[in-house]
């Protein structure tokens, strides 16, 4: 799951790398400016698809196979509807989004070209995430990985070709992403059509199934909100970064790409815990659910900490792959010391929120995340940062907000488990 998530990040990383090498730091800054909004949209799909993961996994654990198959069909319809809805909505928010972030005019035109094109990949991104969640609900993590690996290879190839073939290289890179992610969604669709078990998808059986759709949204929407909260707060930070100039914008774009790769591990262990807890809770094996949470946290902290340290050791070599401008490299290193080094704190957030989501208890963790992440960062920006408006103090808001949110989720989890009925 971590490697699959890493491959998903390679779509954006490949864009930044190719643009940095062929078009320079303005193009990198333009794409990076869009990251908060793009990641917000992707978080929406991932969150909603987690609702499908939980519902299908609980049905499989309880051996309600027909209900699991009905959930598969309801999930696929939800993926299509949400994907096209977001594509249409995105066309109206692009320009206001760039205006709010106060993107410099010479970069805003590039950002607009990239984002307008990228938005057409929303249906494919939605379908891929929902289809991947369906396979993961029964413990199959290899099929989503294979589908995505094919599209990543295609994306990298098309990036190099399109950035030279089109006059507007930013448009060419975005178009490559649209085509490539569509291939991965199509590969998983073919696999679902051929699946012999509860995951078998038939267009003739597509139906909303209101009770299942309601349950998927009930669990998935708070999870989507939790992911989007990170992005909303990052939009506020991005607006401040844009005021610091193109070097800071490019540095944040590069560092964000690296940070997201580390987060792949954090998120993977959190999602794996959610899936196993959902299956065991469906079978009413509560003691095993508690063991899953403990080991998900231990493994998450160990793997993420080791990865963060390795990334920092080889930071200069990694950054040079994107851009070798000395000012950009310096600022990127500064951000990585605040974010990448302390990123393992997020493991607490993902594991405990994911564990409670596996039981079907999703809204309260999302609300605490909203308060801890978004609330702390807003207060920080208008108090601490205003008092000392430097790049370093701006970056410090990340670990501080993670620590506060993680502490609150630990308390909530212990309260939740204490009142969880043992059967």
Buried (B, 14 or more C-beta within 10 A) or exposed (E): BBBBBBBBBBBBBBBBBBBBBBBBBBBBBBBBBBBBBBBBBBBBBBBBBBBBBBBBBBBBBBEBEEBBBBBBBBBBBBBBEBBEEBBEEBEEBBEEBBEEBEBBEEBBBBBBBBBBBBBBBBBBBBBBBBBBBBBBBBEBBEBBBEBBBBBBBBBBEBBBEBBEEBEBBBBBBBBBBBBBBBBBBBBBBEBBEEBEEBBBBEEEEBEBBEEBBEBBBBBBBBBBBBBBBBBBBBBBBBBBBBEBBBBBBBBBBBBBBBBBBBBBBBBBBBBBBBBBBBBBBBBEBBEBBBBBBEBBBEBBBBBBBEBBEEBBEEBEEBBEBBBEBEBBBEBBBBBBEBBBBBBBBBBBBBBBBBBBBBBBBBBBBBBBBBBBBBBBBBBBBEEBBEEEEEBEBBBBBBBBBBBBBBBBBBEBBEEBBEEBEEE
